Amino acid sequence: NGARILELDGRQPADEILQASLRAIQAALS
């Protein structure tokens, strides 16, 4: 589903989305 979101909202920088995902993962692990 993440890929679908990127396709629909391609105007938003992918780096920003990736960083947000990494922060969410780190928060879940910590």
Phi, psi and omega in degrees: 000331179300320180295323180295322178296319180296322181292318182289321183244061183288346181289334180280136181303131181296325181300321182295320179292319180296318180296321179296321179293318180297320179296321180294320179294315180297322179294323180289326182282329184268000000 
